Amino acid sequence: MITGTYASVFACALGAVLGSFFNVLIYRLPRDESVISPGSHCPQCGHAIGPLENIPLVSYGILRGKCRWCKAPISLIYPAVELLTGCAALLLWIAYVAPRLSDAQPWQIPVIFFQALTLLLFIPISCIDARHYIIPDVLTVPGIVASAALSFLPGGLTPLQSGLGIAVGAGSLWLMGIIGSWALKKKDSMGGGDVRLMALIGGLWGWQIAFGAIFAASLMGTVVGLVLIAGKKLGQDHKLPFGPFLALGTWAAVLAMQLVSAGYLRWLDRMITG
């Protein structure tokens, strides 16, 4: 297993840097703004944020949560996303990436890192869906194409398995949406963004993980929905974004599969070596 303090610190720091970029995605994509130009700036006064003002987590503390120029408060969402992404990257490195890299063939490495990046990308996807009830296609469609392309590398999902995962993942959620629309007498109970997100999950991890993610997401969504309804915190339309639950469900399914696989390999090693 690839371990070490330096590697863990690097993974956490890289995650925080990614979290800073995720903040850009969260703010700009729902507004149909470019994520490249203009550079980072204060949304209140338009002041361009310099490199020293844009250090993940650190700059927020130095600036005391306020713009250096107009003193407008900086939302806590920014450092929260950076911290969450840093912690998530550390968890992924320890529990998912490092164990798989320890015995991976060179051609399997791109798949492992793309899977990890996709799991991290669920953070801005969840934030956008929770706030705006949309999942931008730019965050899912390229991933579906990439997952299909990566399936041609040996040692992972085959193109047939990836295609089946895309069909099963998207098809299952689409069917759930049709049933939900009929049962709740709503025009759309499942958004197209959710369906495309499941296509990405199925294409990258296969239909088994897709099913596990949907099951876990449905369970969590039902529990949260019932609690919100009981507390009268949910509108009469019972509208609840499903993307965050799919993201959490995928994390649970992927990490659970990793633990099961690791446990099986340890048991097999003990049986062989005595």
Phi, psi and omega in degrees: 000138178274114181226188177130145182298317183298318180296320180293317179296318179297317180299317180294316180295317178297322177297320179295322177296316176299322179299324177297320177290325178299326177299323177296315179298315183298321183280318192268323185301315179296340180264007181057037177259153177293140178269001182254313184227138357286173179291179181301135182208161177290127181291346181270307184254350178081004180298130178292131182274120180283169182304319181288343178265001187235025176281123184308132178066313184297312184298324180299319179290318180296319181279356181057037175071022181225151175297138182295333187259307184262354178065016176292142181294141177266128183301141177295345179300324183298303178292332179295317179294320179296316179294316180299316181292321177298315179294321180294320179295321177297315178298316180298318181298314184287316189264343187230305187288305184302314178299325181282328179290335186299331179229023182276148171279156184306323183284350177272343184299316179302323180294316181300313182289327177291323176297316179296317179297322179295318178298321177291325181295342177295342180293304176295327177301315181294318181296317180293316181293322180295327184268322189242356180060037175219154171236105184302135181300332182296341179267352183236314186299313177301327178292324177296316179296317181295320180296321177294320180292318181293339180292346178279351174282141181288157174095355179231214175295142173278164177305323179294317180294321178295315178298320178295321178297319177298313182294315182290315181298307181291318182296320181296316181289324177298317179295321176299321179295319179297315180294318179296320179297321179291316184290321183266357180056044178246154181293314180222115177259349179221123182283157178295331178297321177296319180296317180291328175296319179291329175297320177297314181297313180294322181291332184266328183241348180100168187291333180295313178295323179299314178297317179298320179295316180296317180298311181296319180295317180297319180295311180295319180296321179295314181298312181296317179299317180295320179296317180293322178294317179297325179271007180055037178259000181245137182296170181295336179281354179054037182280121182222122180297132184265342182305313179300324179288323175296322178296311179296321179296322178292315176305313181297315182294317182293313181291325177295318178296321178297317179295319179296316180297317180295319178296320179295319180295321177295319178295318180296321179296319178295323180293323183284316184276346180079000000 
